[in-house]
Amino acid sequence: MSLSLLQETIPIQYELCQPGDGAVYHPELCTPPRIYREDFFNNNAVEGFWYDANKDRYVMTVAMAYSLWPSWRWNKYEIHPETGLVTTSILGGVNPGNGISNYENGEFGKVYAVATSGAFQSVIELDPDSLVSAGTVMDENDIPSAAIGKFLINRQDKILVNAGTVITSVYDYNLNTTLGQISMPALTISDLAYEDNERGWAVMDGQDGVSTLVKFNYKSIKVEAITALQPGSAPDFQTLIAYDSKRKVLAIFRQRDPATDGAAQHVLGLYKPFAVATNLTQPIPMSKPQPGQVVTMVAHLHGDRGEVGQLKPVTVTNSGDGTILQPTVTPRTNGAVVFQYLPGANPGSDVITLQADI
């Protein structure tokens, strides 16, 4: 699988300092070369990044270091997927870091989070605007023994996908049982994104600074595709992903150090996932070829990471007396290249050649 970059923007703009701001808290935010009232609090400041299908926005909640009292606040950024325009609001009395973490979208286009109270955890639905609790989806009686980290939830099938360090567990919270575990590459899982009620995405931060993206099927308990995110011009401290279900694209937010004057340099990239066709197998007859009788032939086209379902047309030719009844074939969704072949009237040999332009 590969990702085709559609566009890349720097949507976050910090609020500029006003005279006297630096006299109270965090004076470094208002002292040249830093001339902004705010900054991301640390290298893991983003608490949640998701796609809101109802408002058609990418939404992000971030812990901010702020120059005035109190010296921190929570910003909510809403980014329009096509224009890149950003609406910024301050989450008033809501403190996403106070017992609520790991904001994600999931089943029915809702927003969910993990709520922690003492030794107990629960999964709650959130009001998409205020981000206050709109009810409990899973209480402590439904929670698996392992603590919930980055997660996805499928309410229709009662499935919780819970990311550990390199193992992602799939849990039936109606039956209180583990359905299986998906082994990811040996990297730390940074974020998950919900695609639909069968598939999701994971992003892992590599030790060499190159993030790895994994598409997985949590119902089949398997990895479907793996690809690497190209390194940027600056280090990425935190990489988060959201799946845009309207445009079928992957939004990737990369948190970076500010510029020398304190300006934000965080990058939002929109990527279209597609498989790179690299392998085409030899055709196999589904029945014994006999002179003058049509036989079905099947080959497979798949990508550089084993993906199936290619859309590349395949040309079929032969050099013998037989006849190819379908000289141009579009692979099926499982990558199968299926065509009909009519052997010649007399016994003999034939060479069938399949070709796809990559």
LORO-169077 format. One record per atom (N, C-alpha, C, CB): x negated, y, z; residue in three letters. Coordinates in steps of 0.05 Angstrom, whole numbers, plus 5000, padded with zeros to 4 digits. Glycine has a CB too. Layout:
N
XYZALA/...
//
This chain:
358
498349765000MET/500050005000MET/498350255000MET/501950005024MET/499250454986SER/497850714987SER/499950934992SER/496350764960SER/498851165000LEU/500651395005LEU/499951614985LEU/500351495034LEU/501951714971SER/501551934952SER/502252194966SER/503251894927SER/500252374969LEU/500652624983LEU/502452814966LEU/497952764989LEU/504752884977LEU/506653064963LEU/505953354969LEU/509553004971LEU/505553414994GLN/504753695002GLN/503553685030GLN/507253885001GLN/502053895036GLU/500853925062GLU/500954215070GLU/497853825061GLU/501854255095THR/502254525105THR/501054555133THR/505254615104THR/500754805142ILE/500054865170ILE/502455015181ILE/497355035172ILE/504454875191PRO/506955005198PRO/506955145225PRO/509154805199PRO/505055075243ILE/505055185270ILE/503555445270ILE/503854985290ILE/504855655280GLN/503555915284GLN/503956005313GLN/504656135264GLN/501756055327TYR/501856135355TYR/502856425358TYR/499156095368TYR/504056465381GLU/504956735388GLU/502556905395GLU/507056725411GLU/502457145383LEU/500157325388LEU/500357445416LEU/500157545367LEU/497957505427CYS/497857635453CYS/498857925452CYS/494957635464CYS/499858015475GLN/500758295478GLN/498858425498GLN/503658315487GLN/498658695498PRO/496858825517PRO/497358745546PRO/497159135514PRO/495358675560GLY/495558595588GLY/496158305594GLY/497658755600GLY/496758155573ASP/497457875577ASP/495257715592ASP/498157745551ASP/492757765585GLY/490657605595GLY/489957665624GLY/488257645579GLY/491257855636ALA/490557935664ALA/491857745685ALA/491458215669ALA/493657565676VAL/495057405696VAL/493957115696VAL/498057405689VAL/494456975675TYR/493656695673TYR/492256645646TYR/495956495677TYR/490556445645HIS/489156365620HIS/488156605604HIS/491056205603HIS/486456775616PRO/485457005601PRO/483956925576PRO/483657175618PRO/482956675575GLU/481456595551GLU/483256585526GLU/480156325555GLU/485856565530LEU/487656565507LEU/487956845495LEU/490456465515LEU/487257045510CYS/487557325500CYS/484957475498CYS/489557475517CYS/482757325501THR/480157455499THR/478857375472THR/478257365523THR/477957575456PRO/476757505430PRO/474557305434PRO/475657755417PRO/474157105416PRO/475557085391PRO/478356965392PRO/473956925372PRO/479256875416ARG/481956765419ARG/483856995425ARG/482056545441ARG/485857035407ILE/487657265410ILE/490557175409ILE/487057475388ILE/491056945421TYR/493856845420TYR/494856785449TYR/493956585404TYR/497456815452ARG/498656775478ARG/498756475486ARG/501456885478ARG/498556295466GLU/499056015472GLU/497155835456GLU/501955945465GLU/497055595464ASP/495355385451ASP/496555115460ASP/492355415459ASP/496054915443PHE/496854645452PHE/495254585478PHE/496254425430PHE/496654465497PHE/495554435524PHE/493054265524PHE/497554315542PHE/493054045509ASN/490753865509ASN/490753705483ASN/490653675534ASN/489053505481ASN/488853345457ASN/491053145453ASN/486153205456ASN/492853125472ASN/495152955469ASN/497653105478ASN/494852695486ASN/497853355468ALA/499953535477ALA/502653475465ALA/499153815471ALA/502853345442VAL/505353305429VAL/506753065442VAL/504953245398VAL/509053115454GLU/510552905468GLU/512352745449GLU/512153025491GLU/513252875428GLY/515052735409GLY/515052875382GLY/517852725420GLY/515252715361PHE/515352805333PHE/517252625319PHE/512552815320PHE/519452735308TRP/521452555295TRP/522952715273TRP/523452445316TRP/524452565257TYR/526152675236TYR/529052675246TYR/525852525209TYR/530252915246ASP/533052945254ASP/534752945229ASP/533553205270ASP/536052715223ALA/537652685199ALA/540052865198ALA/538552395195ALA/541152935221ASN/543553095222ASN/542953385214ASN/544753095250ASN/540653495223LYS/539953765216LYS/537953775193LYS/538753905240LYS/536953545184ASP/534953535162ASP/532553695170ASP/536153625135ASP/531353625192ARG/529053765203ARG/527053565215ARG/529853985223ARG/524453635214TYR/522453505230TYR/522353655256TYR/519653485216TYR/522453505278VAL/522553635305VAL/520153535321VAL/525253565319VAL/519053725337MET/516753665353MET/516953805380MET/514153735338MET/516353665401THR/516153795427THR/513253795437THR/517953655448THR/512254015446VAL/509454045452VAL/509054185479VAL/507954195430VAL/507254075495ALA/506354215520ALA/504354435512ALA/505054015540ALA/504954685521MET/503354905513MET/501955025538MET/505055115500MET/499355105534ALA/498055285553ALA/498855565546ALA/494855245552ALA/499755725566TYR/501055985560TYR/499656195577TYR/504055975566TYR/499356435567SER/497856645581SER/499356765604SER/497056855561SER/502056755604LEU/503556885625LEU/504556675646LEU/505957025614LEU/505656775668TRP/506756595688TRP/509456495679TRP/506956735716TRP/510156235682PRO/508256025690PRO/506255975668PRO/509655765697PRO/503955865674SER/501755845655SER/502055615636SER/499155825669SER/504455495635TRP/505055285615TRP/507955315607TRP/504554995628TRP/508655195585ARG/511455185576ARG/511654965555ARG/512455465565ARG/514154905549TRP/514654705528TRP/515854835504TRP/516454475538TRP/514654805481ASN/515654915456ASN/517054695440ASN/513455045439ASN/519154765427LYS/520554585408LYS/520354705380LYS/523554535416LYS/519054565362TYR/518754655335TYR/520654495316TYR/515754625326TYR/522154635300GLU/523754505279GLU/522754595252GLU/526854585283GLU/521954405236ILE/520554465211ILE/522354365188ILE/517754325209ILE/522954545169HIS/524554465146HIS/522754305127HIS/525654725131HIS/523754065119PRO/521953885103PRO/521153995076PRO/523353625099PRO/522754165064GLU/522154255037GLU/520854535036GLU/524654265020GLU/521754715053THR/520654985052THR/518255015071THR/522855185060THR/518154845092GLY/516054875112GLY/516555095132GLY/513454935098GLY/518855225130LEU/519555435150LEU/520055315177LEU/522055595140LEU/519155455198VAL/519255355225VAL/520955525243VAL/516355325236VAL/522555395259THR/524055535280THR/522855435307THR/527155475279THR/522055635323THR/520755565349THR/522655655371THR/518055705351THR/523055475391SER/524555545414SER/523155445439SER/527455425412SER/523755575462ILE/522555495487ILE/524555325502ILE/521655735504ILE/523755095512LEU/525654915525LEU/526154995554LEU/524554625524LEU/527055245557GLY/527955355583GLY/527455185607GLY/530855395581GLY/529555095620GLY/529254935645GLY/528554645640GLY/531754955661GLY/528454565615VAL/527854285608VAL/524854245608VAL/529054205581VAL/523954055623ASN/521153985623ASN/520753705613ASN/519854015652ASN/520153665587PRO/519953395576PRO/517853225590PRO/519353415547PRO/515953345603GLY/513853185616GLY/514653095643GLY/511353345617GLY/516953185654ASN/517753115681ASN/519452865680ASN/519253345694ASN/518152635678GLY/519652375678GLY/520852295652GLY/521752395698GLY/520552455631ILE/521652385605ILE/519352395585ILE/523952585596ILE/519152185569SER/516852165550SER/517552015525SER/514452035564SER/515752025506ASN/515951865482ASN/518551895467ASN/515551565488ASN/519052145458TYR/521452205442TYR/521252065415TYR/521752505439TYR/523351935406GLU/523451805380GLU/526351815370GLU/522451515382GLU/526651815343ASN/529251775332ASN/529551475327ASN/529751935306ASN/532051385324GLY/532551105321GLY/535351055309GLY/532350955347GLY/536550835317GLU/539150755306GLU/541250975307GLU/540150505322GLU/542751005286PHE/544951195283PHE/543951485281PHE/546851175306PHE/541351525276GLY/540251795273GLY/540051945299GLY/541851945254GLY/540251795322LYS/540151925348LYS/537251965357LYS/541651755369LYS/536852125378VAL/534252175390VAL/534252035417VAL/533752475393VAL/532051895422TYR/531751735447TYR/529151805461TYR/531951435441TYR/529051735487ALA/526551775502ALA/526451575525ALA/526352075512ALA/524151555537VAL/523751395561VAL/524051565585VAL/521051245560VAL/525751495604ALA/526051635629ALA/524851465651ALA/529051705635ALA/523151585668THR/521851445689THR/522551575716THR/518751455686THR/523451405734SER/524151495761SER/522951295781SER/527251505765SER/520751375795GLY/519351205813GLY/518250965798GLY/521251105835GLY/518950725805ALA/517950485792ALA/519750395770ALA/517550265812ALA/521850535764PHE/523850445744PHE/523750615719PHE/526650455756PHE/524250475697GLN/524350605671GLN/527050545658GLN/522050515652GLN/527950735641SER/530350685625SER/530050825599SER/532950785640SER/531650745579VAL/531650885553VAL/534251045552VAL/531450675530VAL/534051295546ILE/536351475545ILE/536651595518ILE/536051695567ILE/539151665512GLU/539751825488GLU/539652115496GLU/542451755475GLU/538652285478LEU/538352575484LEU/540252735467LEU/535552665480LEU/541152965478ASP/542453165462ASP/540453275442ASP/543753385479ASP/540853275416PRO/538753355397PRO/537953645399PRO/539753295369PRO/539653815411ASP/538954105412ASP/537654165439ASP/541554265409ASP/538954095461SER/537854165487SER/535753965497SER/540054185507SER/535853715486LEU/534053495494LEU/534553415523LEU/531153575490LEU/536953455533VAL/537653355559VAL/539053085555VAL/539453545575VAL/539252925576SER/540352655573SER/543252655565SER/540052505599SER/543852485545ALA/546652445536ALA/547652175543ALA/546852495506ALA/546252035561GLY/547151765569GLY/544951565568GLY/549451675552GLY/545251355583THR/543251135585THR/543950915565THR/543151025613THR/541950835550VAL/542250615531VAL/541250355543VAL/540650675505VAL/539050355557MET/537950125571MET/537250215599MET/535450015556MET/538250075619ASP/537450145647ASP/535249945656ASP/539850135666ASP/534549975681GLU/532249815691GLU/532849515690GLU/531549895719GLU/535349435689ASN/535949145688ASN/535449035660ASN/538849105696ASN/535349205640ASP/534949115613ASP/532049135604ASP/536649275594ASP/530449275619ILE/527749335611ILE/525949095613ILE/526649565628ILE/524149055593PRO/522248835595PRO/520248885617PRO/520748795568PRO/518748685625SER/516848715647SER/514648915640SER/515648445654SER/513748925615ALA/511649115607ALA/512849395606ALA/510449035580ALA/511249585615ALA/512049865614ALA/512549955585ALA/509950045627ALA/514550125581ILE/515150215554ILE/513350455547ILE/518150305553ILE/512050425524GLY/510350645514GLY/511750765490GLY/507550535507GLY/510350785468LYS/511650865443LYS/513650645435LYS/509550915420LYS/515950725426PHE/518050515422PHE/519950595400PHE/519650475448PHE/521350385390LEU/523650425371LEU/525950275383LEU/522950325342LEU/528450365376ILE/530750225387ILE/532850185365ILE/531950375411ILE/533849945363ASN/535949865345ASN/538349785362ASN/535049635325ASN/540249975365ARG/542549925384ARG/544549725373ARG/543950185389ARG/544749715346GLN/546649525335GLN/545949235341GLN/546849565305GLN/543349175339ASP/542448905344ASP/541148865372ASP/540448825323ASP/541249085388LYS/540149075415LYS/537249005415LYS/541748875432LYS/535649135398ILE/532849075396ILE/531149315404ILE/532048995366ILE/529249265422LEU/527249465430LEU/524549385419LEU/527149505461LEU/523249565405VAL/520449525395VAL/518649685412VAL/520149595364VAL/516849555427ASN/515249685447ASN/512249645440ASN/515849565475ASN/510849875436ALA/508049865427ALA/506249855452ALA/507350095410ALA/504549655452GLY/502349655471GLY/499949775459GLY/501749365481GLY/497549685466THR/495049795454THR/494749695426THR/492649715471THR/494749435422VAL/494549325394VAL/496749125389VAL/491849195390VAL/498449065408ILE/500648875405ILE/503249025407ILE/500448645425ILE/505048985388THR/507749095389THR/509748875394THR/508349245362THR/511148895416SER/513048695425SER/515848765415SER/512948655455SER/517248555407VAL/520048585398VAL/521848445419VAL/520548465369VAL/523648605430TYR/525148515454TYR/528148535449TYR/524248675478TYR/529648325455ASP/532548325455ASP/533548415483ASP/533748045447ASP/534448665485TYR/535148755511TYR/537948685519TYR/534849055512TYR/539448545502ASN/542048435510ASN/541648165523ASN/543848415485ASN/539748005512LEU/539247745523LEU/536847735542LEU/538747545501LEU/535547975546ASN/533147985563ASN/531047785555ASN/533947945592ASN/530447775530THR/528447585520THR/526647715499THR/529747335509THR/524147625498THR/522247715478THR/522547555452THR/519347705488THR/523047695430LEU/523447555405LEU/520847485391LEU/525147725386LEU/518747635397GLY/516147585385GLY/514247815388GLY/516447515355GLY/511847785379GLN/509847995381GLN/508448035354GLN/507747935403GLN/508148285346ILE/506848345320ILE/503948435327ILE/508448575305ILE/502048295315SER/499248365320SER/498448575300SER/497448115317SER/497648805310MET/496749035294MET/493649015291MET/497649305306MET/492549185273PRO/489549195273PRO/488449285300PRO/488649395251PRO/486049215305ALA/484849255331ALA/484149545336ALA/482349085334ALA/486149715336LEU/485949995341LEU/488050075361LEU/486050165315LEU/487850315372THR/489850405391THR/492250525377THR/488650615410THR/494650425383ILE/497150525371ILE/497750805382ILE/499550335376ILE/497950995364SER/498451275372SER/501351345371SER/496851465354SER/502851235351ASP/505651315349ASP/507151105332ASP/505951595336ASP/509751095336LEU/511550935319LEU/513651105306LEU/512950715336LEU/514651015284ALA/516851155270ALA/518950955260ALA/515751325246ALA/521451025265TYR/523650855257TYR/524350905228TYR/526150915275TYR/524450695211GLU/525350715183GLU/528250635181GLU/523550545165GLU/528950395189ASP/531750305188ASP/532050085208ASP/532450205159ASP/534349935207ASN/534849735227ASN/533449475222ASN/537849685229ASN/531149495207GLU/529549255202GLU/526549325202GLU/530249135175GLU/525849565195ARG/523049635191ARG/522249885207ARG/522449675162ARG/519649895212GLY/518550135225GLY/515650175216GLY/518650105255GLY/514450395226TRP/511750465219TRP/510150505245TRP/511650725201TRP/507550455244ALA/505750505266ALA/503250645255ALA/504850245280ALA/502250835271VAL/499750965263VAL/497750915286VAL/500051275258VAL/495250845279MET/493150785298MET/490750955293MET/492450485297MET/489751075314ASP/487351245312ASP/484851065312ASP/487251455335ASP/483251085291GLY/480850925290GLY/478551055304GLY/480150875261GLY/476550895311GLN/474150995325GLN/472451175306GLN/472550765336GLN/472751135280ASP/471251295261ASP/472751545252ASP/470551125237ASP/475051605265GLY/476551835259GLY/478451795236GLY/474752055252GLY/478551565224VAL/480451505202VAL/482751345213VAL/478951345179VAL/485151455211SER/487551325221SER/488451115202SER/489751535226SER/489750905214THR/490850685198THR/493850685202THR/489650415206THR/495250645179LEU/498150635180LEU/499050355173LEU/499350835159LEU/501050265188VAL/502149995185VAL/505150005182VAL/501349805209VAL/506149875161LYS/509049845158LYS/509649555167LYS/510049895129LYS/511649525185PHE/512249265196PHE/515249215196PHE/511149235224PHE/515948955195ASN/518648865197ASN/519048745224ASN/519348655174ASN/520648875241TYR/520848775269TYR/522948555271TYR/521549005287TYR/524548515251LYS/526348285252LYS/524948025242LYS/528848335234LYS/523248055222SER/521747825213SER/519147785230SER/521047855184SER/518547975247ILE/516147965265ILE/513647935247ILE/516347735285ILE/513248135229LYS/510848115212LYS/510048385202LYS/511347925189LYS/507448415196VAL/506448655183VAL/506848625153VAL/503448695189VAL/507948835140GLU/508448835112GLU/506348975095GLU/511148955106GLU/505149185107ALA/503149335091ALA/501349485110ALA/504549525071ALA/498849535101ILE/496949685116ILE/495449875097ILE/494849495131ILE/495050115106THR/493450305090THR/491950495109THR/495250465070THR/489950625099ALA/488350815114ALA/489051095106ALA/485350765111ALA/489251275126LEU/489751555121LEU/487051695116LEU/491151695145LEU/486951845094GLN/484351975087GLN/483552165109GLN/484652115060GLN/480952175116PRO/480052355136PRO/480352645127PRO/477052305143PRO/480752825146GLY/481053105139GLY/478553265143GLY/483253225157GLY/478753525139SER/476453695141SER/475653745170SER/477053965127SER/477453685189ALA/476853715218ALA/477853475233ALA/478253975229ALA/476753415256PRO/477653185271PRO/480653195279PRO/475953155297PRO/481952965278ASP/484752945287ASP/484752835315ASP/486352765267ASP/485652985334PHE/485752895362PHE/488252725367PHE/485853135381PHE/490352775353GLN/492852625357GLN/494252605330GLN/494652755379GLN/495052375322THR/496452335297THR/499252215303THR/494852145278THR/501352355293LEU/504052265297LEU/505552245271LEU/505552455316LEU/507552065270ILE/508952015245ILE/511952025250ILE/508051745234ILE/513352085228ALA/516252085228ALA/517152005200ALA/517552365236ALA/519151835198TYR/520151745172TYR/522551905164TYR/520851445173TYR/522352045141ASP/524452205130ASP/526352025114ASP/523352435112ASP/528651955126SER/530451765113SER/531851875089SER/532451665133SER/532052145087LYS/533352265064LYS/531552255039LYS/534152555070LYS/529052325043ARG/527152335020ARG/525452085017ARG/525352575023ARG/525651905036LYS/524051655036LYS/521151725035LYS/524851485012LYS/520351905052VAL/517551985054VAL/516651955084VAL/517052265044VAL/514051945087LEU/512851925114LEU/511652195121LEU/510751695116LEU/512552315143ALA/511452575152ALA/509252505173ALA/513652755164ALA/506852615169ILE/504652555186ILE/503552825198ILE/502352405171ILE/503752855224PHE/502753095237PHE/500053035250PHE/504753195259PHE/498053205244ARG/495353155254ARG/494553395271ARG/493253125230ARG/494153345297GLN/493353555316GLN/490353605314GLN/494153475345GLN/489653865311ARG/486853935308ARG/486054165326ARG/486253995279ARG/483454205329ASP/482454435344ASP/483254695331ASP/479354415346ASP/483654905347PRO/484255165335PRO/481855285321PRO/485255365357PRO/482355485305ALA/480255625291ALA/478655795312ALA/481355805268ALA/476555925303THR/474956085322THR/476456315334THR/472456185307THR/478456415320ASP/480056635332ASP/482456535348ASP/481056815309ASP/482656265350GLY/484856155366GLY/487256065350GLY/485656345386GLY/487256115324ALA/489556055307ALA/489855755305ALA/489356175279ALA/492355665302ALA/492955375300ALA/492055275273ALA/495955325304ALA/490955035273GLN/490154905248GLN/491354625244GLN/487054885247GLN/493454565260HIS/494754315258HIS/496054275230HIS/496954285280HIS/495954035219VAL/496753995192VAL/499153795191VAL/494453885175VAL/501153865175LEU/503353685169LEU/503153595140LEU/506153815176LEU/503053335135GLY/502953235108GLY/505353055103GLY/500353075104GLY/506353075079LEU/508652915070LEU/507552715049LEU/510953085058LEU/508052465054TYR/506852255037TYR/509052065027TYR/504752095052TYR/508851985001LYS/510651794990LYS/509351524990LYS/511551874961LYS/510351325004PRO/509151065005PRO/509550914978PRO/510150895028PRO/507450794968PHE/507750624945PHE/505550414945PHE/507650784918PHE/506150194933ALA/504249974932ALA/502449994907ALA/505649694932ALA/499949924911VAL/498049934888VAL/497849644877VAL/495150034897VAL/498849604853ALA/498849344841ALA/495949264833ALA/500649334816ALA/495049044843THR/492248954837THR/492048664829THR/490549004861THR/494148504834ASN/493948214829ASN/496448114815ASN/493448064856ASN/495947954794LEU/498147834779LEU/497447544776LEU/498447974751LEU/499147374787THR/498547084786THR/499246954759THR/500046944809THR/498246724755GLN/498846574731GLN/501746474732GLN/496946334727GLN/503046464709PRO/505846364708PRO/506046064713PRO/507246434682PRO/508045984727ILE/508545704733ILE/511345624723ILE/508345644764ILE/511545404707PRO/514245324698PRO/515845204720PRO/513845114675PRO/518445274721MET/520145164742MET/521344894735MET/522445364746MET/520844804711SER/521644534703SER/519644434682SER/524644524692SER/519644184675LYS/517744074656LYS/518244184628LYS/517843764656LYS/516244324616PRO/516644424589PRO/517044194569PRO/514244604580PRO/519044214552GLN/519544024532GLN/520144164505GLN/521943834540GLN/519344044483PRO/519644174457PRO/522644254453PRO/518743994434PRO/523044504445GLY/525644604438GLY/527544654461GLY/526844414420GLY/526644644486GLN/528344694509GLN/527244924525GLN/528544434527GLN/529045114531VAL/528245354546VAL/527445284575VAL/530545564546VAL/525245404583VAL/524245354611VAL/523845624624VAL/521645184610VAL/524445644650THR/524045884666THR/521145894677THR/526045914689THR/519746114673MET/517046144682MET/517046364704MET/515146224659MET/515346324724VAL/515246514747VAL/512246574753VAL/516646404772VAL/511646834755ALA/509046934765ALA/509647134788ALA/507347054742ALA/507547234800HIS/507947434821HIS/505947664818HIS/507547304849HIS/507047904822LEU/505448144821LEU/505448264849LEU/506548354800LEU/503048304861HIS/502948424887HIS/500648614890HIS/502748204908HIS/500648764912GLY/498748984915GLY/496248924930GLY/500149214929GLY/494649134935ASP/492049094947ASP/492149004976ASP/490449354945ASP/494449034989ARG/494748935017ARG/496748705018ARG/495649165035ARG/497348584995GLY/499248364995GLY/502148444992GLY/498848205019GLY/502648694986GLU/505448784984GLU/506748664959GLU/505549094983GLU/509348624961VAL/510948524939VAL/512948734931VAL/512348254946VAL/514548674911GLY/516648864902GLY/515549084884GLY/517848984926GLY/513649024867GLN/512649224849GLN/514649294827GLN/510049114836GLN/514449544817LEU/516149624796LEU/514649654769LEU/517449894803LEU/512149584769LYS/510549594744LYS/511649394724LYS/507649534750LYS/512249484699PRO/513149284679PRO/510849104671PRO/514249434654PRO/511548854666VAL/509648654658VAL/510148564630VAL/509748404678VAL/508048564613THR/508348474585THR/507448184583THR/506648654566THR/509148024570VAL/508547734567VAL/508147674537VAL/510947564579VAL/505947554531THR/505347474503THR/504347184503THR/503247654490THR/504347064479ASN/503246794476ASN/501946764449ASN/505546574480ASN/500246564447SER/498646524422SER/499346264407SER/495746524429SER/501346114417GLY/502045864405GLY/504645874389GLY/502145644425GLY/505845634385ASP/508345624370ASP/510845684386ASP/508545344358ASP/510545704412GLY/512845764429GLY/513846054426GLY/512345714458GLY/516046124439THR/517246394437THR/517746504465THR/519846394420THR/516746744470ILE/517346884495ILE/520047024491ILE/515047084503ILE/522046944507LEU/524647064503LEU/524947334517LEU/526746864513LEU/523247394536GLN/523247654550GLN/520447764550GLN/524347624579GLN/519647904529PRO/516848004527PRO/516148224547PRO/516348104500PRO/518148364558THR/517648564579THR/519348504603THR/518248854568THR/518148474626VAL/519548394650VAL/519048594672VAL/518648114659VAL/521148674687THR/520848834711THR/520848654735THR/523149054713THR/518748654751PRO/518748474775PRO/521048514793PRO/516148504790PRO/521948304805ARG/524148324824ARG/523148434851ARG/525448044829ARG/524948484869THR/524248614894THR/522348444911THR/526648674910THR/522148184906ASN/520248024921ASN/517647984905ASN/521447754927ASN/517248144884GLY/514848134868GLY/514847924846GLY/512548094885GLY/516947764844ALA/517047544825ALA/517447654796ALA/519347354831ALA/515747554778VAL/515947614749VAL/517247364736VAL/513047684736VAL/519747384729VAL/521247154719VAL/522047204690VAL/523847114737VAL/521347014673PHE/521947034644PHE/522546764633PHE/519647174629PHE/523746764609GLN/524546514595GLN/522646464572GLN/527446534585GLN/521846214569TYR/520046124548TYR/521145884533TYR/517146054560TYR/521145904507LEU/522145684490LEU/519745554476LEU/524145794468LEU/519045304484PRO/516845164471PRO/517445114442PRO/516244904486PRO/515345064426GLY/515745004398GLY/517144744394GLY/513044994384GLY/517944684370ALA/519544444364ALA/517844194366ALA/520744464336ALA/515244214363ASN/513543984364ASN/511643994388ASN/511843964338ASN/510743764398PRO/508843764421PRO/506343914413PRO/508143474429PRO/505144044432GLY/502644204427GLY/501944354452GLY/503044394403GLY/500344564449SER/499444724471SER/499945024465SER/496344684477SER/500045174485ASP/500545464482ASP/499145614505ASP/503645524482ASP/498345854500VAL/497046024520VAL/498846264525VAL/494146114512VAL/499846294550ILE/501546514557ILE/499946714573ILE/504046424573ILE/500046974565THR/498547184578THR/500447394589THR/496647314558THR/499947464614LEU/501447674628LEU/499647914633LEU/502647574654LEU/500748154628GLN/499148394631GLN/500848614643GLN/497848484604GLN/499748764663ALA/501048994675ALA/499049224675ALA/502048934703ALA/499949464668ASP/498249704669ASP/498249804697ASP/499249914648ASP/495949834708ILE/495649934736ILE/494550214736ILE/493749744752ILE/
//
